[in-house]
Amino acid sequence: MHIQVVNFQLNGVNQEEYIKLCEEEAPTFAAIPGLLSKVWLADPATNTYGGVYTWRDRQAMEDYIQSELFHAVLTAPEIAGVTSRGFAILEGPTRVTRGLAEAIV
């Protein structure tokens, strides 16, 4: 499995408008091949939002990064300053601590 953390700031929309957009788009994200889960993040105090994606493997994440959907995220006028980082999972300790990845397996 592979984890991706995406962060950004809202641009020209408030949190309530953003939440509505997220609810509309959640089914689109749920249908991404290789995506095991997405946790939607919000820190209104710092205007930082994003997601933690759990992918089947690194290739599934790479496929998403090359997709039209990810390009749409990067260019969406409602968000700015998008960052994306991928991480390998340390599976042994993750199992011990009942990490999200372990719950999915």
PDB file as gemmi writes it, atoms N, CA and C in Angstrom:
CRYST1    1.000    1.000    1.000  90.00  90.00  90.00 P 1                      
ATOM      1  N   MET A   1       0.829  -1.188   0.000  1.00  0.00           N  
ATOM      2  CA  MET A   1       0.000   0.000   0.000  1.00  0.00           C  
ATOM      3  C   MET A   1       0.870   1.247   0.000  1.00  0.00           C  
ATOM      4  N   HIS A   2       0.240   2.354  -0.330  1.00  0.00           N  
ATOM      5  CA  HIS A   2       0.947   3.625  -0.420  1.00  0.00           C  
ATOM      6  C   HIS A   2       0.012   4.733   0.071  1.00  0.00           C  
ATOM      7  N   ILE A   3       0.566   5.714   0.751  1.00  0.00           N  
ATOM      8  CA  ILE A   3      -0.209   6.845   1.271  1.00  0.00           C  
ATOM      9  C   ILE A   3       0.168   8.104   0.494  1.00  0.00           C  
ATOM     10  N   GLN A   4      -0.825   8.928   0.211  1.00  0.00           N  
ATOM     11  CA  GLN A   4      -0.601  10.230  -0.412  1.00  0.00           C  
ATOM     12  C   GLN A   4      -1.278  11.274   0.473  1.00  0.00           C  
ATOM     13  N   VAL A   5      -0.546  12.354   0.758  1.00  0.00           N  
ATOM     14  CA  VAL A   5      -1.106  13.466   1.524  1.00  0.00           C  
ATOM     15  C   VAL A   5      -1.139  14.683   0.612  1.00  0.00           C  
ATOM     16  N   VAL A   6      -2.341  15.235   0.434  1.00  0.00           N  
ATOM     17  CA  VAL A   6      -2.544  16.419  -0.396  1.00  0.00           C  
ATOM     18  C   VAL A   6      -3.058  17.539   0.501  1.00  0.00           C  
ATOM     19  N   ASN A   7      -2.457  18.728   0.399  1.00  0.00           N  
ATOM     20  CA  ASN A   7      -2.897  19.900   1.157  1.00  0.00           C  
ATOM     21  C   ASN A   7      -3.065  21.085   0.229  1.00  0.00           C  
ATOM     22  N   PHE A   8      -3.941  22.004   0.621  1.00  0.00           N  
ATOM     23  CA  PHE A   8      -4.161  23.235  -0.138  1.00  0.00           C  
ATOM     24  C   PHE A   8      -4.929  24.222   0.732  1.00  0.00           C  
ATOM     25  N   GLN A   9      -5.113  25.430   0.207  1.00  0.00           N  
ATOM     26  CA  GLN A   9      -5.905  26.456   0.868  1.00  0.00           C  
ATOM     27  C   GLN A   9      -7.132  26.745   0.003  1.00  0.00           C  
ATOM     28  N   LEU A  10      -8.227  27.136   0.670  1.00  0.00           N  
ATOM     29  CA  LEU A  10      -9.413  27.548  -0.074  1.00  0.00           C  
ATOM     30  C   LEU A  10      -9.168  28.908  -0.693  1.00  0.00           C  
ATOM     31  N   ASN A  11      -9.758  29.126  -1.863  1.00  0.00           N  
ATOM     32  CA  ASN A  11      -9.556  30.360  -2.613  1.00  0.00           C  
ATOM     33  C   ASN A  11     -10.908  30.853  -3.127  1.00  0.00           C  
ATOM     34  N   GLY A  12     -11.464  31.852  -2.460  1.00  0.00           N  
ATOM     35  CA  GLY A  12     -12.700  32.449  -2.948  1.00  0.00           C  
ATOM     36  C   GLY A  12     -13.969  31.704  -2.584  1.00  0.00           C  
ATOM     37  N   VAL A  13     -13.867  30.677  -1.761  1.00  0.00           N  
ATOM     38  CA  VAL A  13     -15.045  29.972  -1.252  1.00  0.00           C  
ATOM     39  C   VAL A  13     -14.909  29.827   0.252  1.00  0.00           C  
ATOM     40  N   ASN A  14     -16.033  29.770   0.942  1.00  0.00           N  
ATOM     41  CA  ASN A  14     -15.956  29.541   2.382  1.00  0.00           C  
ATOM     42  C   ASN A  14     -16.050  28.048   2.673  1.00  0.00           C  
ATOM     43  N   GLN A  15     -15.891  27.690   3.923  1.00  0.00           N  
ATOM     44  CA  GLN A  15     -15.865  26.278   4.282  1.00  0.00           C  
ATOM     45  C   GLN A  15     -17.179  25.583   3.934  1.00  0.00           C  
ATOM     46  N   GLU A  16     -18.302  26.224   4.162  1.00  0.00           N  
ATOM     47  CA  GLU A  16     -19.585  25.597   3.862  1.00  0.00           C  
ATOM     48  C   GLU A  16     -19.715  25.298   2.365  1.00  0.00           C  
ATOM     49  N   GLU A  17     -19.304  26.241   1.529  1.00  0.00           N  
ATOM     50  CA  GLU A  17     -19.338  26.009   0.079  1.00  0.00           C  
ATOM     51  C   GLU A  17     -18.396  24.878  -0.306  1.00  0.00           C  
ATOM     52  N   TYR A  18     -17.227  24.843   0.336  1.00  0.00           N  
ATOM     53  CA  TYR A  18     -16.253  23.794   0.051  1.00  0.00           C  
ATOM     54  C   TYR A  18     -16.803  22.428   0.454  1.00  0.00           C  
ATOM     55  N   ILE A  19     -17.427  22.345   1.608  1.00  0.00           N  
ATOM     56  CA  ILE A  19     -17.988  21.069   2.057  1.00  0.00           C  
ATOM     57  C   ILE A  19     -19.027  20.570   1.061  1.00  0.00           C  
ATOM     58  N   LYS A  20     -19.846  21.458   0.558  1.00  0.00           N  
ATOM     59  CA  LYS A  20     -20.844  21.068  -0.445  1.00  0.00           C  
ATOM     60  C   LYS A  20     -20.163  20.501  -1.693  1.00  0.00           C  
ATOM     61  N   LEU A  21     -19.096  21.176  -2.146  1.00  0.00           N  
ATOM     62  CA  LEU A  21     -18.342  20.666  -3.300  1.00  0.00           C  
ATOM     63  C   LEU A  21     -17.771  19.277  -3.009  1.00  0.00           C  
ATOM     64  N   CYS A  22     -17.239  19.087  -1.802  1.00  0.00           N  
ATOM     65  CA  CYS A  22     -16.670  17.789  -1.425  1.00  0.00           C  
ATOM     66  C   CYS A  22     -17.730  16.698  -1.458  1.00  0.00           C  
ATOM     67  N   GLU A  23     -18.895  17.000  -0.914  1.00  0.00           N  
ATOM     68  CA  GLU A  23     -19.976  16.014  -0.911  1.00  0.00           C  
ATOM     69  C   GLU A  23     -20.399  15.646  -2.326  1.00  0.00           C  
ATOM     70  N   GLU A  24     -20.389  16.615  -3.234  1.00  0.00           N  
ATOM     71  CA  GLU A  24     -20.735  16.338  -4.624  1.00  0.00           C  
ATOM     72  C   GLU A  24     -19.677  15.483  -5.309  1.00  0.00           C  
ATOM     73  N   GLU A  25     -18.403  15.712  -4.967  1.00  0.00           N  
ATOM     74  CA  GLU A  25     -17.309  15.028  -5.651  1.00  0.00           C  
ATOM     75  C   GLU A  25     -16.901  13.703  -5.003  1.00  0.00           C  
ATOM     76  N   ALA A  26     -17.342  13.428  -3.793  1.00  0.00           N  
ATOM     77  CA  ALA A  26     -16.929  12.204  -3.098  1.00  0.00           C  
ATOM     78  C   ALA A  26     -17.169  10.941  -3.924  1.00  0.00           C  
ATOM     79  N   PRO A  27     -18.315  10.776  -4.589  1.00  0.00           N  
ATOM     80  CA  PRO A  27     -18.504   9.564  -5.403  1.00  0.00           C  
ATOM     81  C   PRO A  27     -17.480   9.440  -6.540  1.00  0.00           C  
ATOM     82  N   THR A  28     -17.061  10.561  -7.103  1.00  0.00           N  
ATOM     83  CA  THR A  28     -16.047  10.531  -8.161  1.00  0.00           C  
ATOM     84  C   THR A  28     -14.744   9.964  -7.615  1.00  0.00           C  
ATOM     85  N   PHE A  29     -14.352  10.418  -6.433  1.00  0.00           N  
ATOM     86  CA  PHE A  29     -13.126   9.918  -5.820  1.00  0.00           C  
ATOM     87  C   PHE A  29     -13.272   8.454  -5.408  1.00  0.00           C  
ATOM     88  N   ALA A  30     -14.450   8.071  -4.918  1.00  0.00           N  
ATOM     89  CA  ALA A  30     -14.669   6.689  -4.499  1.00  0.00           C  
ATOM     90  C   ALA A  30     -14.496   5.709  -5.655  1.00  0.00           C  
ATOM     91  N   ALA A  31     -14.687   6.178  -6.880  1.00  0.00           N  
ATOM     92  CA  ALA A  31     -14.596   5.307  -8.061  1.00  0.00           C  
ATOM     93  C   ALA A  31     -13.191   5.218  -8.656  1.00  0.00           C  
ATOM     94  N   ILE A  32     -12.212   5.899  -8.085  1.00  0.00           N  
ATOM     95  CA  ILE A  32     -10.858   5.873  -8.644  1.00  0.00           C  
ATOM     96  C   ILE A  32     -10.263   4.474  -8.476  1.00  0.00           C  
ATOM     97  N   PRO A  33      -9.786   3.873  -9.559  1.00  0.00           N  
ATOM     98  CA  PRO A  33      -9.168   2.553  -9.451  1.00  0.00           C  
ATOM     99  C   PRO A  33      -7.957   2.583  -8.516  1.00  0.00           C  
ATOM    100  N   GLY A  34      -7.903   1.612  -7.630  1.00  0.00           N  
ATOM    101  CA  GLY A  34      -6.762   1.486  -6.722  1.00  0.00           C  
ATOM    102  C   GLY A  34      -6.858   2.325  -5.461  1.00  0.00           C  
ATOM    103  N   LEU A  35      -7.862   3.199  -5.342  1.00  0.00           N  
ATOM    104  CA  LEU A  35      -8.017   3.997  -4.126  1.00  0.00           C  
ATOM    105  C   LEU A  35      -8.771   3.172  -3.098  1.00  0.00           C  
ATOM    106  N   LEU A  36      -8.109   2.901  -1.975  1.00  0.00           N  
ATOM    107  CA  LEU A  36      -8.736   2.120  -0.909  1.00  0.00           C  
ATOM    108  C   LEU A  36      -9.532   3.000   0.034  1.00  0.00           C  
ATOM    109  N   SER A  37      -9.038   4.218   0.283  1.00  0.00           N  
ATOM    110  CA  SER A  37      -9.780   5.160   1.121  1.00  0.00           C  
ATOM    111  C   SER A  37      -9.231   6.561   0.923  1.00  0.00           C  
ATOM    112  N   LYS A  38     -10.093   7.522   1.224  1.00  0.00           N  
ATOM    113  CA  LYS A  38      -9.675   8.925   1.257  1.00  0.00           C  
ATOM    114  C   LYS A  38     -10.272   9.537   2.515  1.00  0.00           C  
ATOM    115  N   VAL A  39      -9.434  10.169   3.310  1.00  0.00           N  
ATOM    116  CA  VAL A  39      -9.882  10.918   4.481  1.00  0.00           C  
ATOM    117  C   VAL A  39      -9.786  12.390   4.106  1.00  0.00           C  
ATOM    118  N   TRP A  40     -10.901  13.099   4.216  1.00  0.00           N  
ATOM    119  CA  TRP A  40     -10.983  14.510   3.845  1.00  0.00           C  
ATOM    120  C   TRP A  40     -10.575  15.343   5.056  1.00  0.00           C  
ATOM    121  N   LEU A  41      -9.638  16.279   4.877  1.00  0.00           N  
ATOM    122  CA  LEU A  41      -9.072  17.057   5.980  1.00  0.00           C  
ATOM    123  C   LEU A  41      -9.539  18.506   5.954  1.00  0.00           C  
ATOM    124  N   ALA A  42      -9.668  19.108   7.143  1.00  0.00           N  
ATOM    125  CA  ALA A  42     -10.039  20.518   7.238  1.00  0.00           C  
ATOM    126  C   ALA A  42      -9.437  21.123   8.502  1.00  0.00           C  
ATOM    127  N   ASP A  43      -8.747  22.237   8.339  1.00  0.00           N  
ATOM    128  CA  ASP A  43      -8.258  23.047   9.453  1.00  0.00           C  
ATOM    129  C   ASP A  43      -8.618  24.495   9.146  1.00  0.00           C  
ATOM    130  N   PRO A  44      -9.862  24.879   9.460  1.00  0.00           N  
ATOM    131  CA  PRO A  44     -10.320  26.228   9.111  1.00  0.00           C  
ATOM    132  C   PRO A  44      -9.468  27.339   9.729  1.00  0.00           C  
ATOM    133  N   ALA A  45      -8.887  27.085  10.895  1.00  0.00           N  
ATOM    134  CA  ALA A  45      -8.098  28.121  11.568  1.00  0.00           C  
ATOM    135  C   ALA A  45      -6.901  28.555  10.735  1.00  0.00           C  
ATOM    136  N   THR A  46      -6.351  27.634   9.940  1.00  0.00           N  
ATOM    137  CA  THR A  46      -5.192  27.968   9.104  1.00  0.00           C  
ATOM    138  C   THR A  46      -5.518  27.939   7.614  1.00  0.00           C  
ATOM    139  N   ASN A  47      -6.811  27.759   7.289  1.00  0.00           N  
ATOM    140  CA  ASN A  47      -7.250  27.642   5.900  1.00  0.00           C  
ATOM    141  C   ASN A  47      -6.455  26.553   5.173  1.00  0.00           C  
ATOM    142  N   THR A  48      -6.285  25.426   5.857  1.00  0.00           N  
ATOM    143  CA  THR A  48      -5.581  24.287   5.270  1.00  0.00           C  
ATOM    144  C   THR A  48      -6.558  23.122   5.165  1.00  0.00           C  
ATOM    145  N   TYR A  49      -6.657  22.586   3.962  1.00  0.00           N  
ATOM    146  CA  TYR A  49      -7.573  21.491   3.676  1.00  0.00           C  
ATOM    147  C   TYR A  49      -6.814  20.448   2.867  1.00  0.00           C  
ATOM    148  N   GLY A  50      -7.440  19.316   2.616  1.00  0.00           N  
ATOM    149  CA  GLY A  50      -6.780  18.312   1.794  1.00  0.00           C  
ATOM    150  C   GLY A  50      -7.330  16.932   2.024  1.00  0.00           C  
ATOM    151  N   GLY A  51      -6.478  15.948   1.780  1.00  0.00           N  
ATOM    152  CA  GLY A  51      -6.892  14.567   1.939  1.00  0.00           C  
ATOM    153  C   GLY A  51      -5.720  13.650   2.181  1.00  0.00           C  
ATOM    154  N   VAL A  52      -6.014  12.548   2.853  1.00  0.00           N  
ATOM    155  CA  VAL A  52      -5.055  11.460   3.024  1.00  0.00           C  
ATOM    156  C   VAL A  52      -5.624  10.279   2.259  1.00  0.00           C  
ATOM    157  N   TYR A  53      -4.916   9.880   1.228  1.00  0.00           N  
ATOM    158  CA  TYR A  53      -5.349   8.814   0.333  1.00  0.00           C  
ATOM    159  C   TYR A  53      -4.571   7.545   0.668  1.00  0.00           C  
ATOM    160  N   THR A  54      -5.269   6.433   0.761  1.00  0.00           N  
ATOM    161  CA  THR A  54      -4.617   5.134   0.896  1.00  0.00           C  
ATOM    162  C   THR A  54      -4.802   4.413  -0.431  1.00  0.00           C  
ATOM    163  N   TRP A  55      -3.686   4.130  -1.078  1.00  0.00           N  
ATOM    164  CA  TRP A  55      -3.684   3.490  -2.398  1.00  0.00           C  
ATOM    165  C   TRP A  55      -3.306   2.028  -2.282  1.00  0.00           C  
ATOM    166  N   ARG A  56      -3.784   1.234  -3.212  1.00  0.00           N  
ATOM    167  CA  ARG A  56      -3.431  -0.188  -3.291  1.00  0.00           C  
ATOM    168  C   ARG A  56      -1.915  -0.347  -3.392  1.00  0.00           C  
ATOM    169  N   ASP A  57      -1.297   0.520  -4.198  1.00  0.00           N  
ATOM    170  CA  ASP A  57       0.151   0.492  -4.373  1.00  0.00           C  
ATOM    171  C   ASP A  57       0.599   1.833  -4.957  1.00  0.00           C  
ATOM    172  N   ARG A  58       1.888   2.009  -5.073  1.00  0.00           N  
ATOM    173  CA  ARG A  58       2.431   3.266  -5.580  1.00  0.00           C  
ATOM    174  C   ARG A  58       1.955   3.536  -7.010  1.00  0.00           C  
ATOM    175  N   GLN A  59       1.839   2.494  -7.827  1.00  0.00           N  
ATOM    176  CA  GLN A  59       1.418   2.688  -9.216  1.00  0.00           C  
ATOM    177  C   GLN A  59       0.018   3.281  -9.288  1.00  0.00           C  
ATOM    178  N   ALA A  60      -0.889   2.849  -8.409  1.00  0.00           N  
ATOM    179  CA  ALA A  60      -2.243   3.416  -8.407  1.00  0.00           C  
ATOM    180  C   ALA A  60      -2.186   4.914  -8.112  1.00  0.00           C  
ATOM    181  N   MET A  61      -1.311   5.321  -7.177  1.00  0.00           N  
ATOM    182  CA  MET A  61      -1.150   6.746  -6.887  1.00  0.00           C  
ATOM    183  C   MET A  61      -0.584   7.476  -8.098  1.00  0.00           C  
ATOM    184  N   GLU A  62       0.415   6.903  -8.726  1.00  0.00           N  
ATOM    185  CA  GLU A  62       1.025   7.524  -9.908  1.00  0.00           C  
ATOM    186  C   GLU A  62      -0.004   7.667 -11.034  1.00  0.00           C  
ATOM    187  N   ASP A  63      -0.846   6.654 -11.204  1.00  0.00           N  
ATOM    188  CA  ASP A  63      -1.891   6.733 -12.224  1.00  0.00           C  
ATOM    189  C   ASP A  63      -2.835   7.895 -11.924  1.00  0.00           C  
ATOM    190  N   TYR A  64      -3.194   8.077 -10.663  1.00  0.00           N  
ATOM    191  CA  TYR A  64      -4.058   9.192 -10.280  1.00  0.00           C  
ATOM    192  C   TYR A  64      -3.375  10.530 -10.554  1.00  0.00           C  
ATOM    193  N   ILE A  65      -2.101  10.632 -10.205  1.00  0.00           N  
ATOM    194  CA  ILE A  65      -1.360  11.881 -10.420  1.00  0.00           C  
ATOM    195  C   ILE A  65      -1.325  12.254 -11.903  1.00  0.00           C  
ATOM    196  N   GLN A  66      -1.365  11.268 -12.783  1.00  0.00           N  
ATOM    197  CA  GLN A  66      -1.355  11.519 -14.224  1.00  0.00           C  
ATOM    198  C   GLN A  66      -2.760  11.690 -14.800  1.00  0.00           C  
ATOM    199  N   SER A  67      -3.783  11.582 -13.967  1.00  0.00           N  
ATOM    200  CA  SER A  67      -5.162  11.582 -14.465  1.00  0.00           C  
ATOM    201  C   SER A  67      -5.717  12.990 -14.676  1.00  0.00           C  
ATOM    202  N   GLU A  68      -6.796  13.044 -15.454  1.00  0.00           N  
ATOM    203  CA  GLU A  68      -7.518  14.299 -15.652  1.00  0.00           C  
ATOM    204  C   GLU A  68      -8.107  14.800 -14.339  1.00  0.00           C  
ATOM    205  N   LEU A  69      -8.527  13.885 -13.474  1.00  0.00           N  
ATOM    206  CA  LEU A  69      -9.108  14.289 -12.196  1.00  0.00           C  
ATOM    207  C   LEU A  69      -8.086  15.036 -11.340  1.00  0.00           C  
ATOM    208  N   PHE A  70      -6.873  14.511 -11.233  1.00  0.00           N  
ATOM    209  CA  PHE A  70      -5.857  15.202 -10.436  1.00  0.00           C  
ATOM    210  C   PHE A  70      -5.505  16.541 -11.080  1.00  0.00           C  
ATOM    211  N   HIS A  71      -5.441  16.576 -12.393  1.00  0.00           N  
ATOM    212  CA  HIS A  71      -5.185  17.854 -13.075  1.00  0.00           C  
ATOM    213  C   HIS A  71      -6.300  18.851 -12.751  1.00  0.00           C  
ATOM    214  N   ALA A  72      -7.540  18.383 -12.697  1.00  0.00           N  
ATOM    215  CA  ALA A  72      -8.658  19.264 -12.345  1.00  0.00           C  
ATOM    216  C   ALA A  72      -8.515  19.786 -10.921  1.00  0.00           C  
ATOM    217  N   VAL A  73      -8.029  18.944 -10.019  1.00  0.00           N  
ATOM    218  CA  VAL A  73      -7.780  19.389  -8.645  1.00  0.00           C  
ATOM    219  C   VAL A  73      -6.723  20.489  -8.640  1.00  0.00           C  
ATOM    220  N   LEU A  74      -5.635  20.265  -9.365  1.00  0.00           N  
ATOM    221  CA  LEU A  74      -4.533  21.233  -9.385  1.00  0.00           C  
ATOM    222  C   LEU A  74      -4.942  22.580  -9.957  1.00  0.00           C  
ATOM    223  N   THR A  75      -5.900  22.575 -10.864  1.00  0.00           N  
ATOM    224  CA  THR A  75      -6.290  23.818 -11.536  1.00  0.00           C  
ATOM    225  C   THR A  75      -7.636  24.371 -11.078  1.00  0.00           C  
ATOM    226  N   ALA A  76      -8.245  23.752 -10.075  1.00  0.00           N  
ATOM    227  CA  ALA A  76      -9.553  24.215  -9.591  1.00  0.00           C  
ATOM    228  C   ALA A  76      -9.429  25.631  -9.035  1.00  0.00           C  
ATOM    229  N   PRO A  77     -10.286  26.541  -9.460  1.00  0.00           N  
ATOM    230  CA  PRO A  77     -10.191  27.920  -8.977  1.00  0.00           C  
ATOM    231  C   PRO A  77     -10.535  28.068  -7.497  1.00  0.00           C  
ATOM    232  N   GLU A  78     -11.205  27.084  -6.915  1.00  0.00           N  
ATOM    233  CA  GLU A  78     -11.603  27.161  -5.507  1.00  0.00           C  
ATOM    234  C   GLU A  78     -10.480  26.852  -4.538  1.00  0.00           C  
ATOM    235  N   ILE A  79      -9.351  26.352  -5.060  1.00  0.00           N  
ATOM    236  CA  ILE A  79      -8.241  25.999  -4.177  1.00  0.00           C  
ATOM    237  C   ILE A  79      -6.930  26.559  -4.724  1.00  0.00           C  
ATOM    238  N   ALA A  80      -5.972  26.734  -3.821  1.00  0.00           N  
ATOM    239  CA  ALA A  80      -4.665  27.283  -4.201  1.00  0.00           C  
ATOM    240  C   ALA A  80      -3.577  26.594  -3.386  1.00  0.00           C  
ATOM    241  N   GLY A  81      -2.371  26.626  -3.912  1.00  0.00           N  
ATOM    242  CA  GLY A  81      -1.218  26.118  -3.177  1.00  0.00           C  
ATOM    243  C   GLY A  81      -1.239  24.622  -2.937  1.00  0.00           C  
ATOM    244  N   VAL A  82      -1.636  23.862  -3.928  1.00  0.00           N  
ATOM    245  CA  VAL A  82      -1.736  22.408  -3.767  1.00  0.00           C  
ATOM    246  C   VAL A  82      -0.349  21.790  -3.621  1.00  0.00           C  
ATOM    247  N   THR A  83      -0.203  20.952  -2.591  1.00  0.00           N  
ATOM    248  CA  THR A  83       0.998  20.131  -2.430  1.00  0.00           C  
ATOM    249  C   THR A  83       0.556  18.675  -2.357  1.00  0.00           C  
ATOM    250  N   SER A  84       1.414  17.795  -2.837  1.00  0.00           N  
ATOM    251  CA  SER A  84       1.118  16.366  -2.833  1.00  0.00           C  
ATOM    252  C   SER A  84       2.405  15.611  -2.529  1.00  0.00           C  
ATOM    253  N   ARG A  85       2.301  14.686  -1.580  1.00  0.00           N  
ATOM    254  CA  ARG A  85       3.459  13.851  -1.236  1.00  0.00           C  
ATOM    255  C   ARG A  85       3.020  12.416  -1.067  1.00  0.00           C  
ATOM    256  N   GLY A  86       3.816  11.504  -1.594  1.00  0.00           N  
ATOM    257  CA  GLY A  86       3.549  10.082  -1.435  1.00  0.00           C  
ATOM    258  C   GLY A  86       4.474   9.477  -0.401  1.00  0.00           C  
ATOM    259  N   PHE A  87       3.972   8.452   0.291  1.00  0.00           N  
ATOM    260  CA  PHE A  87       4.738   7.791   1.347  1.00  0.00           C  
ATOM    261  C   PHE A  87       4.561   6.285   1.268  1.00  0.00           C  
ATOM    262  N   ALA A  88       5.653   5.557   1.444  1.00  0.00           N  
ATOM    263  CA  ALA A  88       5.563   4.117   1.646  1.00  0.00           C  
ATOM    264  C   ALA A  88       5.039   3.891   3.069  1.00  0.00           C  
ATOM    265  N   ILE A  89       4.455   2.732   3.293  1.00  0.00           N  
ATOM    266  CA  ILE A  89       3.938   2.383   4.616  1.00  0.00           C  
ATOM    267  C   ILE A  89       4.881   1.385   5.272  1.00  0.00           C  
ATOM    268  N   LEU A  90       5.181   1.613   6.533  1.00  0.00           N  
ATOM    269  CA  LEU A  90       5.914   0.633   7.329  1.00  0.00           C  
ATOM    270  C   LEU A  90       4.866  -0.339   7.867  1.00  0.00           C  
ATOM    271  N   GLU A  91       4.680  -1.438   7.144  1.00  0.00           N  
ATOM    272  CA  GLU A  91       3.535  -2.302   7.405  1.00  0.00           C  
ATOM    273  C   GLU A  91       3.577  -2.996   8.758  1.00  0.00           C  
ATOM    274  N   GLY A  92       4.749  -3.423   9.234  1.00  0.00           N  
ATOM    275  CA  GLY A  92       4.828  -4.107  10.534  1.00  0.00           C  
ATOM    276  C   GLY A  92       4.321  -3.233  11.678  1.00  0.00           C  
ATOM    277  N   PRO A  93       4.926  -2.056  11.902  1.00  0.00           N  
ATOM    278  CA  PRO A  93       4.447  -1.208  12.983  1.00  0.00           C  
ATOM    279  C   PRO A  93       3.009  -0.725  12.764  1.00  0.00           C  
ATOM    280  N   THR A  94       2.616  -0.537  11.504  1.00  0.00           N  
ATOM    281  CA  THR A  94       1.253  -0.101  11.215  1.00  0.00           C  
ATOM    282  C   THR A  94       0.250  -1.154  11.677  1.00  0.00           C  
ATOM    283  N   ARG A  95       0.573  -2.431  11.478  1.00  0.00           N  
ATOM    284  CA  ARG A  95      -0.312  -3.502  11.972  1.00  0.00           C  
ATOM    285  C   ARG A  95      -0.438  -3.446  13.487  1.00  0.00           C  
ATOM    286  N   VAL A  96       0.696  -3.259  14.161  1.00  0.00           N  
ATOM    287  CA  VAL A  96       0.696  -3.235  15.630  1.00  0.00           C  
ATOM    288  C   VAL A  96      -0.175  -2.096  16.152  1.00  0.00           C  
ATOM    289  N   THR A  97      -0.122  -0.946  15.500  1.00  0.00           N  
ATOM    290  CA  THR A  97      -0.873   0.222  15.974  1.00  0.00           C  
ATOM    291  C   THR A  97      -2.251   0.337  15.325  1.00  0.00           C  
ATOM    292  N   ARG A  98      -2.664  -0.708  14.623  1.00  0.00           N  
ATOM    293  CA  ARG A  98      -3.979  -0.758  13.982  1.00  0.00           C  
ATOM    294  C   ARG A  98      -4.200   0.435  13.058  1.00  0.00           C  
ATOM    295  N   GLY A  99      -3.178   0.764  12.287  1.00  0.00           N  
ATOM    296  CA  GLY A  99      -3.264   1.873  11.360  1.00  0.00           C  
ATOM    297  C   GLY A  99      -4.360   1.669  10.321  1.00  0.00           C  
ATOM    298  N   LEU A 100      -4.770   2.746   9.705  1.00  0.00           N  
ATOM    299  CA  LEU A 100      -5.840   2.693   8.711  1.00  0.00           C  
ATOM    300  C   LEU A 100      -5.547   1.653   7.640  1.00  0.00           C  
ATOM    301  N   ALA A 101      -4.305   1.594   7.194  1.00  0.00           N  
ATOM    302  CA  ALA A 101      -3.961   0.640   6.150  1.00  0.00           C  
ATOM    303  C   ALA A 101      -4.248  -0.787   6.617  1.00  0.00           C  
ATOM    304  N   GLU A 102      -3.985  -1.088   7.866  1.00  0.00           N  
ATOM    305  CA  GLU A 102      -4.250  -2.427   8.400  1.00  0.00           C  
ATOM    306  C   GLU A 102      -5.746  -2.707   8.428  1.00  0.00           C  
ATOM    307  N   ALA A 103      -6.547  -1.711   8.746  1.00  0.00           N  
ATOM    308  CA  ALA A 103      -7.996  -1.898   8.817  1.00  0.00           C  
ATOM    309  C   ALA A 103      -8.579  -2.243   7.447  1.00  0.00           C  
ATOM    310  N   ILE A 104      -7.942  -1.787   6.390  1.00  0.00           N  
ATOM    311  CA  ILE A 104      -8.439  -2.011   5.037  1.00  0.00           C  
ATOM    312  C   ILE A 104      -8.092  -3.397   4.531  1.00  0.00           C  
ATOM    313  N   VAL A 105      -6.960  -3.925   4.960  1.00  0.00           N  
ATOM    314  CA  VAL A 105      -6.462  -5.198   4.449  1.00  0.00           C  
ATOM    315  C   VAL A 105      -7.406  -6.327   4.743  1.00  0.00           C  
TER     316      VAL A 105                                                      
END                                                                             
